[in-house]
Amino acid sequence: MAQETCEVKVRRGESVDRALRRLKKALDKEGILKTMRAKRCYEKPSEKKKRLKNSRPSNPSY
């Protein structure tokens, strides 16, 4: 598994809070936060199938 990294350099005169906000935006943009939350705990294969099935758009029946 490739290690995903994201780097934010604190600018001169920039507060740490603003730098953290930029880091969070960068992590969210790359999708790293989403994968970290998903891998926080084990997901059973049946739960994964159920989640994927519910996330797919359903075909409307005419």
C-alpha positions as CSV (number, residue, x, y, z in Angstrom):
1,M,0.0,0.0,0.0
2,A,1.4,3.3,-1.0
3,Q,1.8,5.9,1.7
4,E,-0.3,9.0,1.1
5,T,1.2,12.2,2.3
6,C,0.0,15.8,2.2
7,E,2.2,18.7,3.0
8,V,1.3,22.3,4.0
9,K,3.9,24.8,4.8
10,V,3.1,27.4,7.4
11,R,3.5,30.9,5.9
12,R,5.2,33.7,7.6
13,G,2.8,35.4,9.9
14,E,0.1,32.7,9.4
15,S,-1.6,31.3,12.5
16,V,-1.4,27.6,13.2
17,D,-5.2,27.4,13.1
18,R,-5.3,28.6,9.5
19,A,-2.5,26.2,8.5
20,L,-4.4,23.3,10.1
21,R,-7.5,24.4,8.2
22,R,-5.5,24.4,4.9
23,L,-4.1,20.9,5.8
24,K,-7.6,19.6,6.5
25,K,-8.9,20.9,3.1
26,A,-5.9,19.4,1.3
27,L,-6.5,16.0,3.0
28,D,-10.2,16.2,2.2
29,K,-9.4,17.1,-1.4
30,E,-7.2,14.1,-1.9
31,G,-9.7,11.8,-0.1
32,I,-7.2,10.7,2.6
33,L,-9.6,11.6,5.5
34,K,-12.3,9.5,3.9
35,T,-10.2,6.4,3.6
36,M,-8.8,6.9,7.1
37,R,-12.3,7.0,8.6
38,A,-13.3,4.0,6.6
39,K,-10.3,2.0,7.7
40,R,-10.6,3.0,11.4
41,C,-12.2,-0.3,12.2
42,Y,-12.8,-3.7,10.5
43,E,-15.8,-3.9,8.2
44,K,-17.2,-7.3,7.6
45,P,-17.6,-8.3,3.9
46,S,-21.4,-8.5,4.3
47,E,-21.5,-4.9,5.7
48,K,-19.3,-3.7,2.9
49,K,-21.6,-5.3,0.3
50,K,-24.6,-3.7,2.0
51,R,-23.0,-0.3,2.1
52,L,-22.0,-0.4,-1.6
53,K,-25.5,-1.6,-2.6
54,N,-27.1,1.3,-0.7
55,S,-24.7,3.8,-2.2
56,R,-25.4,2.8,-5.8
57,P,-28.2,4.6,-7.6
58,S,-31.2,2.4,-8.0
59,N,-32.7,1.8,-11.4
60,P,-36.2,3.3,-11.6
61,S,-38.8,0.8,-12.8
62,Y,-41.2,2.2,-15.4
